[in-house]
Amino acid sequence: MKSDKLLDATGLACPMPIVRTKKMMAEMDAGQILEVHATDKGSQGDIAAWSKSTGNELLESAEDNGLFKFWIKKS
């Protein structure tokens, strides 16, 4: 999936992937897509819940050998 920006949150523990995601999303324009890479297993639930609570759209998520990838569209 094409993204406008990439956030590498690998190696970061909760809550840092969400903190960094929130900060980067604040710098983006509506309609842009942020791709997030994380290794924290908790990021799966955290990113989905955060996206829903903020009105942003989690377009897709995937896991590949412990690397979690998320594509979030800014509302």
Sequence and secondary structure as in RCSB ss.txt:
>XXXX:A:sequence
MKSDKLLDATGLACPMPIVRTKKMMAEMDAGQILEVHATDKGSQGDIAAWSKSTGNELLESAEDNGLFKFWIKKS
>XXXX:A:secstr
   SEEEEETT  TTHHHHHHHHHHHTS TT EEEEEE  TTHHHHHHHHHHHHT EEEEEEEETTEEEEEEE  
